[in-house]
Amino acid sequence: MKKIVSIIIILSILLFSYVIHVSASDSATPIESSDIESQVMSEAEKAFDELSLKYQQEYGYEFNDEYFIAIWDYYCHFYDESTIDYVYVQWHTNGGSDAVVGDRFLNYCIKASQISRPTIGLYIYEVKSKKIYTFEQAESQAEFYLRDFLDNHKNELSPHYQVYKSGDMNFDDAITVLDATLIQRAVAKTDDYSQYDLFTDVYYTGVSKIYFISDINYDGKRDILDATAIQRQLAKLE
């Protein structure tokens, strides 16, 4: 009899605990994604304030309303419903020239216009470490986030930026045998390279670096080897 009573008491305690737990869970207010985003961006803004000060010291830029106005745009990537793992940030100064500049990141070419330097103005903010990476730095230090953004969320870039896959000769956002054929035709001079194939980077030292979207093997030239590289990529030989 005592054993039965003891079992009943234990079961009653467990049942009561479960009811309390369920009630607490039901009554808890879920955290809104906007609240999570606000908290993350508050920390990000602090980090960019420090970067602004650094640029002022290194380059002599004064970020104020009279001359330079910081352009701030961002995209928060939610790893799950309650976690943001990285933030893409477009941050540069207004008042840039009309020159088209650009750079290559992973297997993408990005052209930019109407921005001021000292960088192309694109950043990855890693939430966990609270670190800011330029796209150049992110290639080696935050590649997973950079690749995810360029592969899946590059439409978040502002109209100041045009993004092309290296080797995408017909600009359809895919690498196909047609791209290899277009390069072959251009090499054989039966057709011309697109006027958009070439772009330059002039914002670091004033010395132009020439880039080609068709230069998929990144050897600084556009030739039949680029067509071969596309064919090998499509055949999954690399």
Helices and strands as residue ranges (DSSP letters): H 2-27, H 33-59, E 70-80, E 83-93, E 101-105, E 108-112, E 122-126, E 131-134, H 135-141, H 143-152, G 154-156, E 161-165, H 177-187, E 198-201, E 209-212, H 224-234
